[in-house]
Structure formats: structure tokens, C-alpha cells
Amino acid sequence: MEHTQADNPGSAMFLGIDLGTSFIKGAVLDLTTKRIAHVQRVPFPDPLPGLPDLFVEYDPDEVMTAVRSVLDRLLPLAEGCAGIVMTSQMHGVVFTTTDGEARSTLTNWQDQRALLPHPSGEGSYFDRLCGRLDPDETRQLGNEMRAGLPVCLLYWYVESGQPLPDPDLIPASLPDFVVANLCGCAPLTDLTNAAAYGLLNLETRDWHQAVITKLGLQRFRLPAIQAQGAVVGELKWNGQTIPVYTPVGDYQCALVGSLVEAGELSLNISTGSQVSMLTRAATFGDFQTRVYFDRQFTKSITHIPAGRALNALVGLLSELATAQGLDLGDPWAYIVKAAEAVDSTTLHINLAFFQSSIGSAGALTHMQESNLTIGHLFRAAFQSMAESYYTCALKLSPERTWDRLVFSGGLPQKIDLLRTLITERFAADYRMSPHTEDTMLGLLVLAIAFTGRADSVEAASRMVQAGLVEANVEQ
């Protein structure tokens, strides 16, 4: 396995930190009992106000304040804490010094400034960037170019005429900045977060120097890529020195937490959603190719409309009541009951209300007086989601090589009808992710592997699975 193992695994108590888009969460991870305890969460800071359209930035000092708040709550509960493992929303950038001090705002994946018109008048910055890449380069980068990737931000700096950051600064990913700031060290990165820049050559597993030069990005000092599971910093707290391991991307961490295996099709459904399969080699096609663990890769299609699109429908239906100052409370119990009461619907809906993997032009069609109800609308939405997942899955594996579906994320846990419609469309068996805190369970698995308690992430996953089975038997 590609990681640095500790010579002495030591204490079994770890902390797991998840830098999510909505919340920063943490928990105590017991590597012996395979248990997650004392989950804490604080809201992720709000974006900075008053920015131009398409710009989304955050104050990195506010992020650090929130992270330290979570650590201060958890460290007293993890006696003899032996390490910290971290996962994060991907595609964020903070320009930092070599001792982790921020010298810019945090720009995250929601930033779309690359869609602004290019000064040449020939399309957007994003159009110009994509036009400079040949098909082989796009494939080597994972076939995942999007306006919110760090490569687009760096390209915007070069092409826009804005003052360029100091070349001594490092454009660090969000979790790598957090670790560097906590530990007072240079930001380093692992393969999952390096790939999230849109500048990693998946074939060489290193920065794609040819693309970097072609796009004029060679002036930027990208962080050094470390082995997965390496110790990249040390946190000093209350007389302790606590090793901090290379942070990993939340996409990969959630897959680990679902305990996904070869031959399973993962459906992660939350605010957005993804369809994924593991593969032993870098496989390319009409999908994204991402690095994983144990020198494996994933085939995936991400940014499939899910909770965000459903909430847009709720917002529309609630607008009149909100305008009159009426609080509707949580509408979802009524929505689900109404959708379950509809056996079938002729109403059709396309949930691509924003830029997504299935387009950016949503639609509602086949409307009749009899089907313009909450029940018909949301049953049609759930059916649309099921159809989108099936269409995307066939792109990953036209031969339907999956044996079973694995559901993770909040929506399939909460909405039985959605899960039923999906499994009926696939005509496949399924299982649920074993823990509602899938990223925390993923961090537990990774901590077991990173400390040498297992010789691979796959082996650590089997250990955790066995522990969960044993716990259920005891109950």
C-alpha cells in the first residue's frame, strides 16, 4: 500500500475532521473498538458578501476558528490522542506561505468566475482553457474539467490581467491549508486532493507538467505530492505532539466509509449525487476517472442533481407562504406521504436546474390539471433521479457488471420511495452504507490503514466490516 506506516501504532484514539460545505464536523475514532463517538459540528462560515457575480470566496481565518473550535471540544475527549485524520470538500484554494499562513481568501468549488467572458472576446476563460487541451491531455487529467476546479482559478489569474499572487506562495487545497496552518508547516498534498486541482496526470501520478506549461501556470508553486497515509505535520496541544496525516478528498473518503467493494455500484445521494465503481487500473471513457486508495481508481459521474434540485422545488412551492410570513415548518413528511400515494404519473421533470452532469436546462412537461399536485410532482422528481442514475451507470459499465447497489448519503436513508424506485429501475439488490456518518467511518478505516494496523485500505475495510457485524450480533 502507498502510505507511510507508523513503526508503533501506539494509542488507539484518533480524531477525525470533515471540512464539509455546510458544516465542519469532528469525532473521536477508536481504532480498537472500531467505534465513532462524540460527533461535533459547527457551521462552515458564510461566503464573503459584496463579491462580483460568479465569485465565491471565504475568510480562511474564520475557517481556522471553526476548526480550532471543533478540536478544542474533542481533544479532551480523546485521551492520549495518537493522530488526526482529515477529509474535506474538494477543489478549494488558499494561497499560503511555507509556514501555513493565508495570503488570500479561500476560493471553493462554487466559484464560477471561469465562465466570465475572456478578454479576447472568444468565449469564456473556461472555453479558452478547454480549447488548449487535446483529447489525450483531457483524458490524462481524468475527463473532469469544470469551471470550479483550481486549474480554472489559476488560469483566470494568468489571463485576466489581475495582479498575480507572489510566486513564493503555494496554492494549497482547503484541507492542506488547514493542516499547514495548525502545524506551522508547508502545505503538502495527497493524490486525491492533487487530482482535484485538474492538473494531475493520472498515468504518471504526478503534476501534468506539459499541461501546466501549455496553460502558462508554471509560475505557480504547486504543493509537493505525498504518499497517502504520510504524516505531514504535528499539532502541539496541551503538551502533546499529535501527528496529522495527509488529508483526503471527501468523495474518496465517503466511498471508503460505504465499505464499497469491487463489483458494487455506489450511489451517494445527498445535496448532489454521484455514481461510482472501483477499478484496478485507470480506465477512461464517457465518465470521470479519479484516483483512489491501494493504487486503485474509480469510474464515476458526479454532480447529478439530487437534494439541491429537490430543495429548489420546495422553495418554489413555499414562496407565497414565505412572502406572507407563514412558517411551513418541515414540509418533507407531507411531500413523501403525497408521493407515496401516487401509483404512477405522466408528469415528466428534468432536474437540471443548474450546471450538472445531465445538462443545465431543467424542464417540467406533460402537465395536466390532474397531475399538478405535490404527490405527482415529487414522484416524477424521484423517477427522474432513478432514470438519471441508471443512465449514468450504463456509461460506467454498459455490460452491467455490478452485482449490487450501495446507497449512501442522507436521501436514500430518509426517503424509502426514492430508494424503491431506484432499485426497481436497476432490478438489482442493494445494501445501505453501514453508518450514517459515512465520511467519519471512512476516516476510521483510513486511520487503521495509515497506522499499519492493516496493510491496505481494503484490509482495513474488512476489519471494520467484521467489527460492525460483531457489534450487531452483540446487540
C-alpha positions as CSV (number, residue, x, y, z in Angstrom):
1,M,0.0,0.0,0.0
2,E,1.2,3.5,-0.8
3,H,1.5,5.1,2.6
4,T,3.9,5.6,5.4
5,Q,3.2,3.3,8.3
6,A,4.0,4.1,11.9
7,D,6.6,1.9,13.5
8,N,4.5,1.7,16.6
9,P,0.7,2.0,16.2
10,G,0.5,3.3,19.8
11,S,-2.8,4.7,21.2
12,A,-6.0,3.7,19.6
13,M,-7.7,7.1,19.9
14,F,-7.7,9.3,16.9
15,L,-9.7,12.4,15.8
16,G,-11.4,12.6,12.5
17,I,-12.2,16.0,10.9
18,D,-14.5,16.6,8.0
19,L,-14.4,20.0,6.3
20,G,-17.8,20.0,4.6
21,T,-19.6,22.6,2.6
22,S,-22.3,23.1,5.2
23,F,-20.6,22.0,8.4
24,I,-17.1,21.3,9.9
25,K,-17.5,18.1,11.8
26,G,-15.3,16.1,14.1
27,A,-15.4,12.9,16.1
28,V,-13.3,10.6,18.3
29,L,-12.3,7.5,16.5
30,D,-11.5,4.4,18.5
31,L,-9.3,2.2,16.3
32,T,-9.6,-0.8,18.7
33,T,-13.4,-1.0,19.1
34,K,-14.0,0.5,15.6
35,R,-16.4,3.0,17.1
36,I,-17.2,6.6,16.3
37,A,-18.0,8.8,19.3
38,H,-18.7,12.4,20.4
39,V,-19.6,13.8,16.9
40,Q,-19.3,17.6,17.0
41,R,-20.3,20.1,14.2
42,V,-20.1,23.8,13.7
43,P,-21.4,25.7,10.6
44,F,-19.0,26.3,7.8
45,P,-18.5,30.1,7.6
46,D,-20.7,32.1,5.2
47,P,-19.2,33.3,2.0
48,L,-17.9,36.9,1.9
49,P,-20.5,39.4,0.9
50,G,-20.3,42.0,-1.9
51,L,-18.3,40.0,-4.4
52,P,-18.9,40.2,-8.2
53,D,-21.3,37.8,-9.8
54,L,-19.9,34.2,-10.1
55,F,-17.2,34.9,-7.4
56,V,-17.5,32.7,-4.2
57,E,-14.8,33.3,-1.5
58,Y,-14.5,32.8,2.2
59,D,-12.4,34.2,5.0
60,P,-9.7,31.5,5.8
61,D,-9.3,32.9,9.3
62,E,-13.0,32.1,10.0
63,V,-12.4,28.6,8.7
64,M,-9.5,28.1,11.1
65,T,-11.5,29.5,14.0
66,A,-14.2,26.9,13.3
67,V,-11.7,24.1,13.0
68,R,-10.0,25.0,16.3
69,S,-13.4,25.2,18.0
70,V,-14.1,21.5,17.0
71,L,-10.6,20.4,18.0
72,D,-10.9,22.2,21.4
73,R,-14.2,20.3,22.1
74,L,-12.8,16.9,21.0
75,L,-9.2,16.7,22.2
76,P,-10.1,16.5,25.9
77,L,-12.4,13.5,25.0
78,A,-9.6,11.6,23.2
79,E,-7.2,10.7,25.9
80,G,-3.7,10.1,24.5
81,C,-4.8,11.1,21.0
82,A,-2.4,9.4,18.6
83,G,-3.3,11.2,15.4
84,I,-5.6,13.3,13.4
85,V,-7.1,12.2,10.0
86,M,-9.0,14.7,7.9
87,T,-11.2,14.8,4.8
88,S,-12.6,17.8,3.0
89,Q,-14.8,19.3,0.3
90,M,-12.5,19.3,-2.8
91,H,-11.4,22.0,-5.3
92,G,-10.8,24.8,-2.8
93,V,-7.6,27.0,-3.0
94,V,-5.9,29.3,-0.4
95,F,-2.6,30.9,-1.3
96,T,-0.3,30.3,1.7
97,T,3.2,30.9,2.9
98,T,5.6,28.0,3.6
99,D,4.5,28.0,7.3
100,G,0.8,27.8,6.6
101,E,-0.2,31.5,6.8
102,A,-3.0,32.5,4.5
103,R,-2.3,35.3,2.0
104,S,-5.6,35.2,0.1
105,T,-9.2,34.3,0.6
106,L,-10.5,30.8,0.2
107,T,-12.0,30.2,-3.2
108,N,-14.0,27.0,-3.3
109,W,-15.7,24.7,-5.9
110,Q,-18.8,27.0,-6.1
111,D,-16.7,29.8,-7.7
112,Q,-17.6,30.1,-11.4
113,R,-15.5,33.1,-12.5
114,A,-14.0,31.0,-15.2
115,L,-17.4,31.4,-17.0
116,L,-16.8,35.1,-17.4
117,P,-16.0,36.3,-21.0
118,H,-12.3,36.1,-21.9
119,P,-10.7,39.5,-22.8
120,S,-10.1,38.2,-26.3
121,G,-13.8,38.1,-27.0
122,E,-13.6,34.4,-27.9
123,G,-15.8,32.6,-25.4
124,S,-15.2,32.3,-21.7
125,Y,-12.0,31.7,-19.8
126,F,-13.2,28.1,-19.4
127,D,-13.8,27.8,-23.1
128,R,-10.3,29.0,-23.9
129,L,-8.7,26.7,-21.3
130,C,-10.5,23.6,-22.6
131,G,-9.7,24.6,-26.2
132,R,-6.0,24.5,-25.4
133,L,-6.1,20.8,-24.2
134,D,-6.0,18.0,-26.7
135,P,-8.1,14.8,-26.1
136,D,-5.2,12.8,-24.6
137,E,-4.5,15.6,-22.1
138,T,-8.2,15.8,-21.1
139,R,-8.2,12.1,-20.6
140,Q,-5.0,12.0,-18.6
141,L,-6.5,14.7,-16.3
142,G,-9.5,12.4,-15.6
143,N,-12.0,13.8,-18.1
144,E,-13.4,16.1,-15.4
145,M,-12.8,19.7,-16.5
146,R,-15.3,22.1,-14.8
147,A,-15.4,25.8,-14.1
148,G,-15.0,25.3,-10.4
149,L,-11.7,23.5,-10.5
150,P,-8.5,25.2,-9.1
151,V,-6.9,25.0,-12.6
152,C,-9.6,27.4,-13.8
153,L,-8.8,29.8,-11.0
154,L,-5.1,29.7,-11.7
155,Y,-5.8,30.2,-15.4
156,W,-8.1,33.2,-14.7
157,Y,-5.2,34.8,-12.7
158,V,-2.9,34.4,-15.7
159,E,-5.3,35.5,-18.4
160,S,-7.4,38.2,-16.6
161,G,-4.7,40.8,-16.1
162,Q,-5.3,40.8,-12.4
163,P,-2.3,41.1,-10.1
164,L,-0.7,37.6,-9.8
165,P,0.0,36.1,-6.3
166,D,3.6,36.1,-5.1
167,P,5.4,33.2,-6.8
168,D,6.7,32.1,-3.4
169,L,3.1,31.4,-2.2
170,I,1.6,27.9,-2.5
171,P,-1.9,27.5,-3.9
172,A,-3.0,24.9,-1.2
173,S,-6.2,22.9,-1.2
174,L,-8.5,23.7,1.7
175,P,-7.5,20.7,4.0
176,D,-3.8,21.1,3.2
177,F,-4.0,24.8,4.2
178,V,-5.8,23.9,7.4
179,V,-3.1,21.3,8.3
180,A,-0.3,23.7,7.4
181,N,-1.9,26.5,9.5
182,L,-2.4,24.2,12.5
183,C,1.1,22.8,12.4
184,G,3.1,25.8,11.1
185,C,4.5,23.8,8.2
186,A,4.4,24.0,4.4
187,P,1.2,22.7,2.8
188,L,1.6,19.2,1.2
189,T,-1.0,17.1,-0.6
190,D,-2.0,13.6,-1.4
191,L,-3.1,12.2,-4.7
192,T,-6.9,12.6,-4.1
193,N,-6.6,16.3,-3.4
194,A,-3.9,16.8,-6.1
195,A,-6.2,15.3,-8.7
196,A,-8.9,17.8,-7.6
197,Y,-6.8,20.6,-9.0
198,G,-7.4,19.4,-12.5
199,L,-3.7,19.2,-13.1
200,L,-2.7,15.7,-12.1
201,N,-1.6,13.2,-14.8
202,L,-3.4,10.0,-13.7
203,E,-1.0,7.9,-15.8
204,T,2.2,9.2,-14.1
205,R,0.5,10.1,-10.8
206,D,2.3,13.4,-10.8
207,W,1.6,17.0,-11.8
208,H,1.0,17.2,-15.6
209,Q,3.9,19.5,-16.5
210,A,3.0,19.6,-20.2
211,V,-0.4,21.0,-19.4
212,I,0.9,23.3,-16.7
213,T,3.3,24.8,-19.3
214,K,0.7,25.0,-22.1
215,L,-1.7,26.9,-19.8
216,G,1.0,29.3,-18.6
217,L,0.8,28.1,-15.0
218,Q,4.4,27.2,-14.4
219,R,4.9,30.3,-12.2
220,F,2.6,28.7,-9.5
221,R,4.3,26.7,-6.9
222,L,2.1,23.7,-6.5
223,P,2.4,21.7,-3.3
224,A,4.6,18.5,-3.2
225,I,2.6,15.3,-3.5
226,Q,3.0,13.0,-0.5
227,A,2.3,9.3,-0.1
228,Q,-1.2,8.5,1.1
229,G,-1.1,8.0,4.8
230,A,2.1,10.0,5.4
231,V,2.4,12.2,8.4
232,V,2.6,15.8,7.1
233,G,2.5,17.9,10.2
234,E,2.4,17.8,14.0
235,L,-0.1,19.6,16.2
236,K,1.1,20.9,19.5
237,W,-1.7,20.8,22.1
238,N,-1.6,20.9,25.9
239,G,1.9,19.4,26.0
240,Q,1.1,16.8,23.4
241,T,2.6,16.4,19.9
242,I,-0.1,14.9,17.7
243,P,0.8,13.7,14.2
244,V,-1.5,14.8,11.4
245,Y,-1.9,12.6,8.4
246,T,-2.3,13.6,4.8
247,P,-5.9,14.8,4.3
248,V,-8.0,13.1,1.6
249,G,-10.9,14.1,-0.7
250,D,-14.4,13.7,0.7
251,Y,-15.5,11.8,-2.4
252,Q,-13.0,9.1,-1.8
253,C,-13.5,9.1,1.9
254,A,-17.2,8.6,1.7
255,L,-16.7,5.7,-0.7
256,V,-14.3,4.1,1.9
257,G,-16.9,4.7,4.5
258,S,-19.6,2.9,2.5
259,L,-17.2,-0.1,2.6
260,V,-17.7,-0.4,-1.2
261,E,-16.2,-3.5,-2.8
262,A,-15.3,-4.5,-6.4
263,G,-18.4,-5.4,-8.3
264,E,-20.6,-2.9,-6.3
265,L,-22.1,0.2,-7.7
266,S,-22.1,3.1,-5.3
267,L,-24.9,5.7,-5.3
268,N,-24.1,8.6,-3.0
269,I,-27.2,10.8,-2.8
270,S,-27.3,14.0,-0.8
271,T,-27.2,17.7,-1.8
272,G,-25.6,16.4,-5.0
273,S,-25.0,12.9,-6.0
274,Q,-22.5,10.5,-7.7
275,V,-22.5,7.1,-9.3
276,S,-19.2,5.2,-8.9
277,M,-17.4,1.9,-9.3
278,L,-13.9,0.8,-8.3
279,T,-11.4,-0.3,-10.9
280,R,-7.9,-1.7,-10.6
281,A,-6.4,0.3,-13.4
282,A,-7.0,3.8,-14.8
283,T,-10.0,3.2,-17.2
284,F,-11.1,6.0,-19.4
285,G,-14.4,6.7,-21.2
286,D,-17.5,8.9,-21.1
287,F,-17.1,9.4,-17.3
288,Q,-14.6,10.8,-14.8
289,T,-11.6,8.8,-13.7
290,R,-10.4,9.5,-10.1
291,V,-7.5,8.2,-8.0
292,Y,-8.5,6.1,-5.0
293,F,-6.5,4.0,-2.5
294,D,-4.4,0.9,-2.8
295,R,-3.3,2.2,-6.2
296,Q,-6.9,1.7,-7.4
297,F,-9.1,4.2,-9.3
298,T,-12.8,4.9,-9.6
299,K,-15.0,5.4,-12.6
300,S,-17.6,8.0,-11.7
301,I,-20.1,10.5,-12.8
302,T,-20.6,13.3,-10.3
303,H,-22.8,16.4,-10.0
304,I,-26.0,14.5,-10.7
305,P,-29.0,16.6,-9.5
306,A,-30.4,15.5,-6.1
307,G,-31.2,17.3,-2.9
308,R,-30.3,20.8,-4.2
309,A,-32.7,20.4,-7.1
310,L,-35.5,19.0,-4.8
311,N,-35.0,21.9,-2.5
312,A,-35.5,24.3,-5.4
313,L,-38.9,22.8,-6.0
314,V,-39.7,23.1,-2.3
315,G,-38.6,26.8,-2.4
316,L,-40.9,27.5,-5.3
317,L,-43.9,25.9,-3.6
318,S,-43.2,27.7,-0.4
319,E,-42.7,31.2,-1.9
320,L,-46.2,32.5,-1.4
321,A,-46.4,31.3,2.2
322,T,-43.0,32.8,3.0
323,A,-43.9,36.1,1.4
324,Q,-46.8,36.3,3.8
325,G,-44.7,35.5,6.8
326,L,-46.0,32.0,7.3
327,D,-43.7,29.3,8.6
328,L,-44.5,26.0,7.0
329,G,-42.0,24.0,9.2
330,D,-40.5,20.9,7.6
331,P,-42.6,20.0,4.5
332,W,-40.9,16.7,3.8
333,A,-43.2,14.4,5.8
334,Y,-46.2,15.6,3.7
335,I,-44.2,15.5,0.4
336,V,-43.1,11.9,0.9
337,K,-46.6,10.8,2.0
338,A,-48.2,12.5,-1.0
339,A,-45.7,11.0,-3.4
340,E,-46.2,7.5,-2.0
341,A,-49.9,7.9,-2.5
342,V,-49.4,8.3,-6.3
343,D,-49.1,4.9,-8.0
344,S,-47.8,6.4,-11.3
345,T,-47.6,9.8,-13.0
346,T,-47.5,11.1,-16.6
347,L,-45.7,14.2,-15.3
348,H,-42.1,14.5,-16.5
349,I,-39.4,16.5,-14.9
350,N,-35.8,17.3,-15.8
351,L,-34.0,18.3,-12.6
352,A,-31.0,20.0,-14.3
353,F,-31.9,23.4,-12.8
354,F,-28.2,24.3,-12.7
355,Q,-25.0,23.2,-14.4
356,S,-24.8,19.4,-13.9
357,S,-23.7,16.2,-15.5
358,I,-27.1,15.8,-17.2
359,G,-27.2,19.4,-18.5
360,S,-28.2,22.8,-17.3
361,A,-31.8,23.3,-18.7
362,G,-34.4,21.8,-16.4
363,A,-38.0,21.3,-17.6
364,L,-41.4,20.3,-16.4
365,T,-43.6,18.7,-19.2
366,H,-46.7,16.6,-19.8
367,M,-48.6,18.8,-17.3
368,Q,-52.3,18.3,-16.9
369,E,-54.8,19.7,-14.3
370,S,-55.0,16.2,-12.7
371,N,-51.2,15.8,-12.1
372,L,-50.4,19.3,-10.9
373,T,-50.1,18.2,-7.3
374,I,-47.3,17.8,-4.8
375,G,-47.6,14.0,-5.0
376,H,-47.3,13.8,-8.8
377,L,-44.5,16.5,-8.8
378,F,-42.2,14.7,-6.4
379,R,-42.9,11.2,-7.6
380,A,-41.9,12.5,-11.1
381,A,-38.8,14.0,-9.5
382,F,-37.8,10.7,-7.8
383,Q,-38.5,8.8,-11.0
384,S,-36.3,11.3,-12.9
385,M,-33.5,10.7,-10.4
386,A,-33.7,7.0,-10.7
387,E,-33.6,7.2,-14.5
388,S,-30.5,9.6,-14.3
389,Y,-28.7,7.2,-12.1
390,Y,-29.4,4.2,-14.4
391,T,-28.3,6.2,-17.5
392,C,-25.1,7.2,-15.8
393,A,-24.4,3.7,-14.5
394,L,-24.6,2.3,-18.1
395,K,-21.9,4.8,-19.1
396,L,-19.7,3.3,-16.4
397,S,-20.5,-0.3,-17.3
398,P,-22.6,-0.9,-20.4
399,E,-22.4,-4.6,-19.5
400,R,-24.0,-4.0,-16.1
401,T,-21.1,-5.7,-14.3
402,W,-22.2,-4.5,-10.9
403,D,-23.6,-7.2,-8.5
404,R,-25.3,-4.9,-6.0
405,L,-26.1,-1.3,-5.3
406,V,-24.6,0.5,-2.3
407,F,-26.6,3.5,-1.0
408,S,-25.0,6.3,1.0
409,G,-25.9,9.9,1.8
410,G,-29.0,11.2,3.5
411,L,-31.7,11.0,0.9
412,P,-31.9,7.2,0.4
413,Q,-31.8,6.8,4.2
414,K,-34.8,9.2,4.7
415,I,-36.9,8.5,1.6
416,D,-37.9,4.9,1.1
417,L,-39.8,5.7,-2.1
418,L,-36.7,7.1,-3.8
419,R,-34.7,4.0,-2.8
420,T,-37.5,1.7,-4.1
421,L,-37.8,3.5,-7.4
422,I,-34.1,3.3,-8.0
423,T,-33.8,-0.4,-7.1
424,E,-36.8,-1.2,-9.4
425,R,-35.2,0.7,-12.2
426,F,-31.9,-1.2,-11.8
427,A,-33.7,-4.5,-11.0
428,A,-30.8,-5.1,-8.5
429,D,-30.2,-6.0,-4.9
430,Y,-28.9,-3.3,-2.6
431,R,-27.4,-2.6,0.8
432,M,-27.2,0.6,2.8
433,S,-23.9,2.2,3.8
434,P,-23.3,0.8,7.3
435,H,-23.1,4.2,9.1
436,T,-25.0,7.4,8.7
437,E,-21.6,9.2,9.3
438,D,-20.0,7.7,6.2
439,T,-17.1,10.1,6.0
440,M,-16.3,9.5,9.6
441,L,-16.4,5.8,9.1
442,G,-14.1,6.3,6.1
443,L,-11.7,8.2,8.3
444,L,-11.7,5.4,10.8
445,V,-10.9,2.9,8.1
446,L,-8.1,5.1,6.8
447,A,-6.6,5.6,10.3
448,I,-6.4,1.9,10.7
449,A,-4.6,1.5,7.4
450,F,-2.4,4.6,7.8
451,T,-1.1,3.4,11.2
452,G,-0.2,0.0,9.9
453,R,-2.9,-1.9,11.8
454,A,-3.9,-3.2,8.3
455,D,-1.6,-3.5,5.3
456,S,-4.1,-1.8,2.9
457,V,-7.3,0.3,2.9
458,E,-9.1,-2.8,1.6
459,A,-7.9,-4.9,4.5
460,A,-8.8,-2.1,7.0
461,S,-12.3,-2.0,5.4
462,R,-12.7,-5.7,6.0
463,M,-11.7,-5.3,9.7
464,V,-14.2,-2.6,10.2
465,Q,-16.9,-4.6,8.5
466,A,-16.2,-7.6,10.7
467,G,-16.3,-5.3,13.8
468,L,-19.7,-3.9,12.7
469,V,-21.1,-7.4,12.2
470,E,-19.8,-8.4,15.6
471,A,-21.4,-5.3,17.3
472,N,-24.7,-6.1,15.6
473,V,-24.6,-9.7,16.9
474,E,-23.9,-8.5,20.4
475,Q,-26.9,-6.2,20.3
